Amino acid sequence: MTAVQLVEVGPRDGLQNEDAVLSVDDKIELITRSVASGATRIEAVSFVNPKRVPQMAGAEEVMAGVPRGGSVSYIGLVLNRRGLDRALAAGVDEVNVVVVATEEFSRRNQGCSVDEAVAAAHDIITDARTAGVPGTVTIAASFGCPFSGEVDPVRVGELVARIAECAPAEIALADTIGVGVPAQVRRLAELATRNAPNIPQRWHFHNTRNTGYANALTALETGAQALDASIGGFGGCPFAPAATGNIASEDLIYALDRSGVETGVNMDVLVDAATWLGSALGKDVPGFLGRAGGFPPR
């Protein structure tokens, strides 16, 4: 049977663009529900400046309260050395570093050029590895940029090659604004495999234009070892206009389960978690499975 890892990003990417700011206890509850679903990799927190992203405040307190033990690995998003120091002190199991594929979005998102972001990623991944913590580098806006438009896949492939020089544990390609289609997934997978043949690929899709699930299944066909998704389909990027709608974890698991793909994640627990999160945020759940139910019915 084919297998793929679900990387549950709801506690980080799912919350960072919401108007409501959850309490530390509610964030821990969301993570606890993620663990209960069987998710073994959870992007739990972001070590960014809370003045820029107030939804991500309290990262250290959240990490101090998450369930420990078992096989779950907690991921912290970091953008600089200060973020890495905080992440290591908080006891994350992995770090995720972001490099944006375009200059304008990089400066708006991280306040630096692409070259500066690549250099920072090299330092963070190297220092994290020295500390015994593996790291992923995510290339954001790999499929399109809200400010610059189309992104040349060759440019993304070149970034993959540059990032591969620091030997991250994984490289993730992200459709940050949900503009990608399966043909782009195949092209980027080909370039990533050619330019970083020994580094596992992880993919991050948004369903902004209703192509996220098709893209995820296409990535699986090209050899993806991990797929990001967010409970309920909540999420987006606060620095990109209309960057809404991560693919919903429960909807993705439904598609994978029905396709004979092993994830070890319980879809029904995710549905319940999505309902809880919608109530906590005061919003309708974007995902579909909570409305339609699985098949066959329980």
C-alpha contacts under 8 A as a table, 3 or more apart, distances in Angstrom:
res1	aa1	res2	aa2	distance
1	M	260	G	6.67
1	M	261	V	6.38
1	M	262	E	6.72
2	T	260	G	6.99
2	T	261	V	4.94
2	T	262	E	6.06
3	A	225	Q	7.89
3	A	261	V	5.24
3	A	262	E	4.42
3	A	263	T	5.95
4	V	220	L	7.70
4	V	224	A	7.30
4	V	225	Q	5.27
4	V	226	A	5.52
4	V	227	L	7.29
4	V	261	V	7.04
4	V	262	E	6.46
4	V	263	T	5.68
5	Q	40	T	7.99
5	Q	41	R	7.80
5	Q	225	Q	6.24
5	Q	226	A	4.48
5	Q	227	L	6.29
5	Q	263	T	5.86
6	L	39	A	6.53
6	L	40	T	7.66
6	L	41	R	6.96
6	L	226	A	5.88
6	L	227	L	5.29
6	L	228	D	6.04
6	L	229	A	7.01
6	L	249	S	7.97
6	L	263	T	6.61
6	L	265	V	7.83
7	V	39	A	7.18
7	V	40	T	7.53
7	V	41	R	5.04
7	V	42	I	5.64
7	V	43	E	7.06
7	V	226	A	6.59
7	V	227	L	5.88
7	V	228	D	4.64
7	V	229	A	6.35
8	E	11	P	7.72
8	E	34	S	7.27
8	E	39	A	6.74
8	E	41	R	6.34
8	E	42	I	4.70
8	E	43	E	6.11
8	E	228	D	6.02
8	E	229	A	5.42
8	E	230	S	5.67
8	E	231	I	7.25
8	E	249	S	7.18
9	V	12	R	5.51
9	V	13	D	5.52
9	V	14	G	6.33
9	V	42	I	6.02
9	V	43	E	4.80
9	V	44	A	7.02
9	V	228	D	6.32
9	V	229	A	5.83
9	V	230	S	5.07
9	V	231	I	7.73
10	G	13	D	5.55
10	G	14	G	3.93
10	G	15	L	6.55
10	G	43	E	7.39
10	G	44	A	7.84
10	G	229	A	7.10
10	G	230	S	4.09
10	G	231	I	5.32
10	G	234	F	6.98
10	G	235	G	7.18
11	P	14	G	5.70
11	P	15	L	6.00
11	P	27	K	6.55
11	P	30	L	6.63
11	P	31	I	6.47
11	P	42	I	7.82
11	P	43	E	6.51
11	P	44	A	5.13
11	P	45	V	6.64
11	P	230	S	7.90
12	R	15	L	5.57
12	R	16	Q	6.13
12	R	43	E	5.97
12	R	44	A	5.64
12	R	45	V	5.32
12	R	46	S	6.37
12	R	56	M	7.28
13	D	16	Q	5.43
13	D	17	N	7.53
13	D	230	S	7.39
13	D	234	F	7.98
13	D	235	G	5.32
13	D	236	G	6.32
13	D	237	C	7.47
14	G	17	N	7.25
14	G	18	E	7.81
14	G	230	S	5.78
14	G	231	I	7.38
14	G	233	G	7.35
14	G	234	F	4.77
14	G	235	G	3.65
14	G	236	G	6.73
14	G	246	N	7.37
15	L	18	E	5.47
15	L	21	V	7.78
15	L	55	Q	6.47
15	L	56	M	7.70
15	L	234	F	7.10
15	L	235	G	5.78
16	Q	53	V	6.71
16	Q	54	P	7.91
16	Q	55	Q	5.25
16	Q	56	M	6.28
16	Q	235	G	6.68
16	Q	236	G	7.03
16	Q	237	C	7.04
16	Q	238	P	6.90
17	N	55	Q	7.49
17	N	235	G	5.88
17	N	236	G	5.41
17	N	237	C	5.83
17	N	238	P	5.08
18	E	21	V	7.11
18	E	55	Q	7.44
18	E	235	G	7.03
18	E	281	L	7.75
20	A	55	Q	7.70
20	A	281	L	5.76
20	A	282	G	7.88
21	V	54	P	7.33
21	V	55	Q	5.07
21	V	281	L	7.96
22	L	25	D	7.97
22	L	26	D	5.84
22	L	27	K	6.32
22	L	55	Q	7.10
22	L	280	A	7.50
22	L	281	L	7.51
23	S	26	D	5.15
23	S	27	K	6.29
24	V	27	K	5.09
24	V	28	I	6.22
24	V	58	G	6.46
24	V	61	E	6.82
24	V	62	V	5.77
25	D	28	I	5.09
25	D	29	E	6.15
25	D	62	V	7.59
26	D	29	E	4.85
26	D	30	L	6.23
26	D	280	A	7.86
27	K	30	L	5.12
27	K	31	I	6.33
27	K	62	V	6.83
28	I	31	I	5.07
28	I	32	T	6.01
28	I	62	V	5.93
28	I	65	G	6.41
28	I	66	V	5.71
29	E	32	T	4.96
29	E	33	R	6.16
30	L	33	R	5.15
30	L	34	S	6.25
30	L	273	A	7.18
30	L	277	L	7.28
31	I	34	S	4.89
31	I	35	V	6.25
31	I	42	I	7.60
31	I	44	A	6.82
31	I	66	V	6.88
32	T	35	V	5.09
32	T	36	A	6.22
32	T	66	V	6.76
32	T	67	P	6.50
33	R	36	A	4.92
33	R	37	S	6.35
33	R	269	V	7.53
33	R	270	L	7.70
33	R	273	A	6.13
34	S	37	S	5.21
34	S	38	G	6.96
34	S	39	A	5.94
34	S	42	I	7.54
34	S	270	L	7.20
34	S	273	A	7.56
35	V	38	G	5.41
35	V	39	A	5.39
35	V	40	T	6.86
35	V	67	P	7.93
35	V	72	V	7.08
36	A	39	A	7.40
36	A	269	V	7.18
37	S	265	V	5.47
37	S	266	N	4.98
37	S	267	M	7.23
37	S	269	V	5.20
37	S	270	L	6.06
38	G	264	G	6.01
38	G	265	V	4.55
38	G	266	N	6.24
39	A	42	I	6.87
39	A	72	V	7.12
39	A	264	G	7.33
39	A	265	V	5.69
40	T	71	S	6.07
40	T	72	V	4.16
40	T	73	S	5.87
41	R	72	V	5.76
41	R	73	S	4.82
41	R	74	Y	6.02
41	R	75	I	7.15
42	I	72	V	7.43
42	I	73	S	6.37
42	I	74	Y	5.12
42	I	75	I	5.90
43	E	74	Y	5.90
43	E	75	I	4.36
43	E	76	G	5.96
43	E	77	L	7.45
44	A	63	M	7.73
44	A	74	Y	5.97
44	A	75	I	5.81
44	A	76	G	6.16
45	V	56	M	6.80
45	V	59	A	5.50
45	V	62	V	7.52
45	V	63	M	7.63
45	V	75	I	7.06
45	V	76	G	5.07
45	V	77	L	6.44
46	S	56	M	5.96
46	S	59	A	6.49
46	S	76	G	5.41
46	S	77	L	4.46
46	S	78	V	6.38
47	F	56	M	7.57
47	F	59	A	6.48
47	F	76	G	6.78
47	F	77	L	5.93
47	F	78	V	5.39
47	F	79	L	7.70
47	F	83	G	5.04
47	F	84	L	7.67
47	F	86	R	6.81
47	F	87	A	6.64
48	V	52	R	7.70
48	V	53	V	7.18
48	V	56	M	7.33
48	V	77	L	7.76
48	V	78	V	6.66
48	V	79	L	7.06
48	V	83	G	6.41
49	N	52	R	5.55
49	N	53	V	6.47
49	N	54	P	7.92
49	N	57	A	7.90
50	P	53	V	4.81
50	P	54	P	4.46
50	P	55	Q	7.24
50	P	56	M	6.04
50	P	57	A	4.99
51	K	54	P	5.60
53	V	56	M	5.78
53	V	57	A	7.40
53	V	238	P	7.82
54	P	57	A	5.37
56	M	59	A	6.58
58	G	61	E	5.24
58	G	62	V	6.16
59	A	62	V	5.13
59	A	63	M	6.24
60	E	63	M	5.18
60	E	64	A	6.19
60	E	86	R	7.74
60	E	87	A	8.00
60	E	90	A	5.58
61	E	64	A	5.07
61	E	65	G	6.51
62	V	65	G	5.29
62	V	66	V	6.35
63	M	66	V	5.48
63	M	90	A	6.16
63	M	91	G	7.20
63	M	92	V	7.52
64	A	90	A	7.12
68	R	72	V	7.65
69	G	72	V	7.20
73	S	92	V	7.80
73	S	93	D	5.42
73	S	94	E	7.02
74	Y	92	V	5.53
74	Y	93	D	5.13
74	Y	94	E	6.23
75	I	92	V	5.90
75	I	93	D	5.96
75	I	94	E	4.58
75	I	95	V	5.27
75	I	96	N	6.68
76	G	87	A	6.29
76	G	92	V	6.14
76	G	93	D	7.97
76	G	94	E	6.40
76	G	95	V	4.88
76	G	96	N	6.09
77	L	83	G	7.98
77	L	95	V	5.77
77	L	96	N	4.72
77	L	97	V	6.05
77	L	98	V	7.92
78	V	81	R	7.95
78	V	83	G	4.94
78	V	84	L	5.78
78	V	87	A	7.42
78	V	95	V	6.62
78	V	96	N	6.13
78	V	97	V	5.41
78	V	98	V	7.63
79	L	83	G	6.14
79	L	84	L	7.64
79	L	97	V	5.74
79	L	98	V	6.50
79	L	110	Q	7.57
79	L	120	A	7.68
79	L	121	A	7.74
80	N	83	G	5.25
80	N	84	L	6.35
80	N	120	A	6.40
80	N	121	A	7.86
80	N	124	I	7.03
81	R	84	L	4.95
81	R	85	D	6.17
81	R	120	A	7.84
81	R	124	I	6.49
82	R	85	D	5.18
82	R	86	R	6.34
83	G	86	R	5.15
83	G	87	A	6.09
84	L	87	A	4.94
84	L	88	L	6.09
84	L	95	V	7.82
84	L	124	I	6.79
84	L	128	A	7.48
85	D	88	L	5.32
85	D	89	A	6.17
86	R	89	A	5.16
86	R	90	A	6.10
87	A	90	A	5.09
87	A	91	G	6.41
87	A	92	V	5.83
87	A	95	V	7.59
88	L	91	G	5.24
88	L	92	V	6.02
88	L	128	A	7.95
88	L	131	A	8.00
89	A	92	V	7.95
92	V	95	V	7.13
92	V	133	V	7.90
93	D	133	V	6.01
93	D	134	P	7.43
94	E	133	V	5.47
94	E	134	P	5.19
94	E	135	G	5.56
94	E	136	T	7.76
95	V	128	A	7.64
95	V	133	V	7.19
95	V	134	P	6.59
95	V	135	G	4.73
95	V	136	T	6.34
96	N	135	G	5.64
96	N	136	T	4.71
96	N	137	V	5.76
96	N	138	T	6.92
97	V	121	A	6.17
97	V	124	I	7.70
97	V	125	I	7.95
97	V	135	G	7.38
97	V	136	T	6.20
97	V	137	V	4.76
97	V	138	T	6.04
98	V	117	A	7.77
98	V	121	A	7.50
98	V	137	V	5.76
98	V	138	T	4.79
98	V	139	I	6.01
98	V	140	A	6.58
99	V	106	S	7.40
99	V	114	V	6.80
99	V	117	A	5.60
99	V	118	V	6.28
99	V	121	A	7.35
99	V	137	V	7.04
99	V	138	T	6.11
99	V	139	I	4.94
99	V	140	A	6.08
100	V	103	E	7.51
100	V	105	F	6.72
100	V	106	S	5.10
100	V	114	V	6.50
100	V	117	A	7.72
100	V	139	I	5.46
100	V	140	A	4.53
100	V	141	A	6.09
100	V	142	S	7.72
101	A	105	F	7.90
101	A	106	S	7.27
101	A	114	V	6.91
101	A	139	I	6.15
101	A	140	A	5.97
101	A	141	A	5.72
101	A	142	S	5.90
101	A	151	V	7.65
101	A	155	R	7.72
101	A	156	V	6.48
101	A	159	L	7.59
102	T	105	F	5.68
102	T	106	S	6.01
102	T	114	V	6.83
102	T	141	A	7.30
102	T	145	C	6.98
102	T	148	S	7.25
102	T	151	V	7.55
103	E	106	S	5.08
103	E	107	R	6.26
103	E	113	S	5.83
103	E	114	V	5.79
104	E	107	R	5.30
104	E	108	R	6.29
104	E	147	F	6.74
104	E	148	S	7.09
105	F	108	R	5.01
105	F	109	N	5.79
105	F	145	C	7.08
105	F	146	P	7.62
105	F	147	F	6.68
105	F	148	S	7.93
105	F	240	A	7.93
106	S	109	N	5.16
106	S	110	Q	5.58
106	S	111	G	6.57
106	S	112	C	6.11
106	S	113	S	5.98
106	S	114	V	6.13
106	S	117	A	7.93
107	R	110	Q	5.42
107	R	111	G	4.10
107	R	112	C	4.72
107	R	113	S	5.84
108	R	111	G	5.67
108	R	239	F	6.77
109	N	239	F	5.83
112	C	116	E	6.00
112	C	117	A	6.46
113	S	116	E	5.13
113	S	117	A	6.22
114	V	117	A	4.99
114	V	118	V	6.17
115	D	118	V	5.12
115	D	119	A	6.25
116	E	119	A	5.12
116	E	120	A	6.14
117	A	120	A	5.01
117	A	121	A	6.08
118	V	121	A	5.01
118	V	122	H	6.28
118	V	162	R	7.69
118	V	163	I	6.81
119	A	122	H	5.16
119	A	123	D	6.44
120	A	123	D	5.17
120	A	124	I	6.11
121	A	124	I	5.08
121	A	125	I	5.95
121	A	137	V	7.11
121	A	163	I	7.69
122	H	125	I	5.38
122	H	126	T	6.05
122	H	163	I	7.10
122	H	166	C	5.42
123	D	126	T	5.22
123	D	127	D	6.00
124	I	127	D	5.21
124	I	128	A	5.88
125	I	128	A	5.14
125	I	129	R	6.06
125	I	134	P	7.42
125	I	135	G	5.64
125	I	136	T	7.74
125	I	166	C	6.87
125	I	167	A	7.95
125	I	168	P	6.28
126	T	129	R	5.22
126	T	130	T	6.30
126	T	166	C	6.66
127	D	130	T	5.04
127	D	131	A	6.36
128	A	131	A	4.99
128	A	132	G	6.35
128	A	133	V	5.09
128	A	134	P	6.46
128	A	135	G	6.92
129	R	132	G	4.89
129	R	133	V	5.06
129	R	134	P	5.52
129	R	135	G	7.28
130	T	133	V	7.38
134	P	168	P	7.20
134	P	169	A	5.88
135	G	168	P	5.59
135	G	169	A	5.55
135	G	170	E	6.91
136	T	168	P	5.72
136	T	169	A	5.78
136	T	170	E	4.73
136	T	171	I	5.58
136	T	172	A	6.92
137	V	163	I	7.48
137	V	168	P	6.76
137	V	170	E	6.66
137	V	171	I	5.09
137	V	172	A	6.10
138	T	171	I	5.90
138	T	172	A	4.39
138	T	173	L	5.80
138	T	174	A	6.65
139	I	142	S	6.10
139	I	156	V	7.80
139	I	159	L	7.96
139	I	171	I	7.65
139	I	172	A	6.15
139	I	173	L	5.14
139	I	174	A	5.93
140	A	173	L	6.59
140	A	174	A	4.89
140	A	175	D	6.66
140	A	176	T	5.85
141	A	144	G	5.27
141	A	145	C	5.41
141	A	151	V	7.78
141	A	174	A	5.99
141	A	175	D	5.45
141	A	176	T	5.04
141	A	177	I	6.96
142	S	145	C	7.78
142	S	151	V	6.65
142	S	153	P	7.46
142	S	156	V	6.25
142	S	173	L	6.14
142	S	174	A	5.68
142	S	175	D	5.80
142	S	176	T	7.54
143	F	150	E	7.26
143	F	151	V	6.04
143	F	153	P	7.66
143	F	174	A	7.32
143	F	175	D	5.31
143	F	176	T	7.74
143	F	179	V	6.53
143	F	180	G	5.38
143	F	184	Q	7.20
144	G	148	S	7.84
144	G	149	G	5.74
144	G	150	E	4.90
144	G	151	V	5.06
144	G	175	D	7.15
144	G	176	T	7.88
144	G	177	I	7.17
144	G	179	V	6.36
144	G	180	G	7.29
145	C	148	S	5.28
145	C	149	G	4.88
145	C	150	E	6.35
145	C	151	V	6.67
145	C	177	I	7.29
146	P	149	G	5.95
146	P	177	I	7.09
146	P	240	A	6.25
146	P	241	P	6.69
148	S	151	V	7.71
151	V	155	R	7.44
151	V	156	V	7.75
152	D	155	R	5.34
152	D	156	V	6.78
153	P	156	V	4.98
153	P	157	G	6.17
153	P	184	Q	7.98
153	P	187	R	7.32
153	P	188	L	6.20
153	P	191	L	7.90
154	V	157	G	4.91
154	V	158	E	6.19
154	V	191	L	7.43
155	R	158	E	5.04
155	R	159	L	6.31
156	V	159	L	5.02
156	V	160	V	6.24
156	V	188	L	7.57
157	G	160	V	4.98
157	G	161	A	6.38
157	G	188	L	7.01
157	G	191	L	5.25
157	G	192	A	5.75
157	G	195	N	6.61
158	E	161	A	5.08
158	E	162	R	6.33
158	E	195	N	7.52
159	L	162	R	5.04
159	L	163	I	6.04
160	V	163	I	5.14
160	V	164	A	5.98
160	V	171	I	7.55
160	V	192	A	6.18
160	V	195	N	6.42
160	V	196	A	6.68
161	A	164	A	5.08
161	A	165	E	6.77
161	A	192	A	7.78
161	A	195	N	5.01
161	A	196	A	6.01
162	R	165	E	5.56
162	R	166	C	7.97
163	I	166	C	5.97
163	I	167	A	7.32
163	I	168	P	7.61
164	A	167	A	5.02
164	A	168	P	6.56
164	A	195	N	7.85
164	A	196	A	5.88
164	A	199	I	7.55
167	A	199	I	7.63
168	P	171	I	6.87
168	P	199	I	7.41
169	A	199	I	6.60
169	A	200	P	7.16
170	E	199	I	5.64
170	E	200	P	5.01
170	E	201	Q	5.94
170	E	202	R	6.78
171	I	199	I	6.78
171	I	200	P	6.47
171	I	201	Q	5.31
171	I	202	R	6.04
172	A	201	Q	5.77
172	A	202	R	4.31
172	A	203	W	5.15
172	A	204	H	6.92
173	L	201	Q	7.66
173	L	202	R	6.51
173	L	203	W	5.02
173	L	204	H	6.17
174	A	203	W	5.91
174	A	204	H	4.45
174	A	205	F	6.05
175	D	178	G	5.32
175	D	179	V	6.77
175	D	180	G	6.29
175	D	204	H	6.11
175	D	205	F	5.07
175	D	206	H	6.29
176	T	204	H	7.59
176	T	205	F	6.90
176	T	206	H	6.56
176	T	236	G	7.64
176	T	237	C	7.21
176	T	243	A	6.63
177	I	206	H	6.55
177	I	208	T	6.93
177	I	236	G	7.83
177	I	237	C	7.87
177	I	240	A	7.19
177	I	242	A	7.09
177	I	243	A	4.41
177	I	244	T	6.99
178	G	205	F	6.50
178	G	206	H	4.55
178	G	207	N	5.65
178	G	208	T	4.81
178	G	209	R	6.09
178	G	211	T	7.48
178	G	212	G	6.95
178	G	243	A	6.83
178	G	244	T	7.66
178	G	245	G	7.91
179	V	208	T	7.24
179	V	209	R	6.46
179	V	211	T	7.73
180	G	184	Q	6.32
180	G	185	V	7.41
180	G	211	T	6.97
180	G	212	G	7.71
180	G	215	N	7.37
181	V	184	Q	5.55
181	V	185	V	6.64
181	V	211	T	6.13
181	V	212	G	7.91
181	V	214	A	7.60
181	V	215	N	6.05
182	P	185	V	4.90
182	P	186	R	6.34
182	P	211	T	8.00
182	P	214	A	6.53
182	P	215	N	4.95
182	P	218	T	5.95
182	P	219	A	7.96
183	A	186	R	5.26
183	A	187	R	6.36
184	Q	187	R	5.06
184	Q	188	L	6.03
185	V	188	L	5.24
185	V	189	A	5.93
185	V	215	N	6.50
185	V	218	T	6.81
185	V	219	A	6.24
186	R	189	A	5.10
186	R	190	E	6.14
186	R	218	T	7.23
186	R	219	A	7.19
186	R	222	T	6.76
187	R	190	E	5.17
187	R	191	L	6.39
188	L	191	L	5.09
188	L	192	A	5.96
189	A	192	A	5.07
189	A	193	T	5.97
189	A	219	A	7.44
189	A	222	T	6.53
190	E	193	T	5.26
190	E	194	R	6.19
191	L	194	R	5.08
191	L	195	N	6.03
192	A	195	N	5.17
192	A	196	A	5.65
192	A	197	P	7.22
192	A	201	Q	7.93
193	T	196	A	5.35
193	T	197	P	4.62
193	T	198	N	7.81
194	R	197	P	5.54
196	A	199	I	5.63
200	P	224	A	7.35
200	P	225	Q	6.31
201	Q	223	G	7.57
201	Q	224	A	5.31
201	Q	225	Q	5.88
201	Q	226	A	6.84
202	R	224	A	5.86
202	R	225	Q	6.00
202	R	226	A	4.61
202	R	227	L	5.65
202	R	228	D	7.45
203	W	216	A	7.38
203	W	219	A	7.16
203	W	224	A	7.09
203	W	226	A	6.57
203	W	227	L	5.09
203	W	228	D	6.17
204	H	227	L	6.23
204	H	228	D	4.94
204	H	229	A	7.20
205	F	212	G	5.35
205	F	213	Y	7.85
205	F	215	N	7.22
205	F	216	A	6.92
205	F	228	D	7.07
205	F	229	A	7.53
205	F	246	N	6.23
205	F	247	I	6.26
206	H	211	T	7.87
206	H	212	G	5.27
206	H	236	G	7.93
206	H	243	A	7.86
206	H	244	T	6.99
206	H	245	G	5.33
206	H	246	N	4.03
206	H	247	I	5.28
207	N	210	N	4.75
207	N	211	T	5.62
207	N	212	G	4.21
207	N	213	Y	7.09
207	N	244	T	7.57
207	N	245	G	5.29
207	N	246	N	5.69
207	N	247	I	5.36
208	T	211	T	7.48
208	T	212	G	7.46
208	T	243	A	6.93
208	T	244	T	5.58
208	T	245	G	5.29
208	T	246	N	7.50
209	R	212	G	7.60
210	N	213	Y	7.57
211	T	214	A	5.45
211	T	215	N	6.13
212	G	215	N	5.09
212	G	216	A	6.18
212	G	246	N	7.84
212	G	247	I	6.01
213	Y	216	A	4.95
213	Y	217	L	6.23
213	Y	247	I	6.73
213	Y	252	L	6.80
214	A	217	L	5.29
214	A	218	T	6.13
215	N	218	T	5.01
215	N	219	A	6.10
216	A	219	A	5.06
216	A	220	L	6.30
216	A	227	L	7.04
217	L	220	L	5.01
217	L	221	E	6.42
218	T	221	E	5.05
218	T	222	T	6.44
219	A	222	T	5.07
219	A	223	G	6.50
219	A	224	A	5.43
220	L	223	G	5.31
220	L	224	A	4.74
220	L	225	Q	7.39
221	E	224	A	7.20
224	A	227	L	7.20
229	A	233	G	7.40
229	A	246	N	6.31
229	A	247	I	5.33
229	A	248	A	5.64
229	A	249	S	4.80
229	A	252	L	7.48
230	S	233	G	5.20
230	S	234	F	6.21
230	S	235	G	7.22
230	S	246	N	5.96
230	S	247	I	6.24
230	S	248	A	5.07
230	S	249	S	5.08
231	I	234	F	6.67
231	I	248	A	5.40
231	I	249	S	4.92
231	I	250	E	6.61
231	I	270	L	6.50
231	I	271	V	7.89
231	I	273	A	7.01
231	I	274	A	5.47
232	G	248	A	4.97
232	G	249	S	6.61
232	G	250	E	6.98
232	G	270	L	7.90
232	G	271	V	7.38
232	G	273	A	7.79
232	G	274	A	4.49
232	G	275	T	7.51
232	G	277	L	7.54
232	G	278	G	7.58
232	G	285	V	5.50
232	G	286	P	6.00
232	G	287	G	4.99
233	G	245	G	5.59
233	G	246	N	4.95
233	G	247	I	5.10
233	G	248	A	3.68
233	G	249	S	6.84
233	G	285	V	7.10
233	G	286	P	5.42
233	G	287	G	5.14
234	F	244	T	7.75
234	F	245	G	5.70
234	F	246	N	5.96
234	F	248	A	7.26
234	F	285	V	7.34
234	F	286	P	6.59
235	G	244	T	6.10
235	G	245	G	5.55
235	G	246	N	5.55
236	G	243	A	5.05
236	G	244	T	4.56
236	G	245	G	6.04
236	G	246	N	6.58
237	C	240	A	5.50
237	C	241	P	7.90
237	C	243	A	5.59
237	C	244	T	7.27
238	P	241	P	7.60
238	P	243	A	7.77
240	A	243	A	5.62
245	G	286	P	7.39
247	I	251	D	7.51
247	I	252	L	7.03
247	I	287	G	7.71
248	A	251	D	5.29
248	A	252	L	6.15
248	A	286	P	7.76
248	A	287	G	5.43
249	S	252	L	5.12
249	S	253	I	6.09
249	S	270	L	7.07
250	E	253	I	5.12
250	E	254	Y	6.20
250	E	267	M	5.35
250	E	268	D	7.67
250	E	270	L	5.46
250	E	271	V	6.00
250	E	287	G	7.64
250	E	289	L	6.61
251	D	254	Y	5.11
251	D	255	A	6.44
251	D	287	G	6.63
251	D	288	F	6.68
251	D	289	L	5.71
252	L	255	A	5.18
252	L	256	L	6.17
253	I	256	L	4.95
253	I	257	D	5.79
253	I	263	T	7.59
253	I	265	V	7.30
253	I	266	N	7.97
253	I	267	M	6.10
254	Y	257	D	5.20
254	Y	258	R	6.11
254	Y	267	M	6.70
254	Y	294	G	7.16
255	A	258	R	5.32
255	A	259	S	6.16
256	L	259	S	4.97
256	L	260	G	6.31
256	L	261	V	5.01
256	L	262	E	7.27
256	L	263	T	7.81
257	D	260	G	5.25
257	D	261	V	5.52
257	D	262	E	6.71
257	D	263	T	7.85
258	R	261	V	7.52
266	N	269	V	5.60
266	N	270	L	6.65
267	M	270	L	5.12
267	M	271	V	6.34
268	D	271	V	5.03
268	D	272	D	6.39
269	V	272	D	5.20
269	V	273	A	6.18
270	L	273	A	4.90
270	L	274	A	6.07
271	V	274	A	5.09
271	V	275	T	6.35
271	V	289	L	6.99
271	V	290	G	5.57
272	D	275	T	5.16
272	D	276	W	6.29
272	D	290	G	7.91
273	A	276	W	5.04
273	A	277	L	6.09
274	A	277	L	5.01
274	A	278	G	6.08
274	A	285	V	6.68
274	A	290	G	7.71
275	T	278	G	5.19
275	T	279	S	6.42
275	T	285	V	6.82
275	T	290	G	7.38
276	W	279	S	5.24
276	W	280	A	6.26
277	L	280	A	4.91
277	L	281	L	6.11
278	G	281	L	5.19
278	G	282	G	5.80
278	G	283	K	5.06
278	G	284	D	5.67
278	G	285	V	5.37
279	S	282	G	4.92
279	S	283	K	6.45
279	S	284	D	7.83
280	A	283	K	7.95
285	V	288	F	7.88
285	V	290	G	7.94
287	G	290	G	6.91
288	F	291	R	5.47
288	F	292	A	6.23
289	L	292	A	5.13
289	L	293	G	5.01
289	L	294	G	6.46
290	G	293	G	5.53
293	G	297	P	6.71
294	G	297	P	5.58
294	G	298	R	7.33
295	F	298	R	7.65
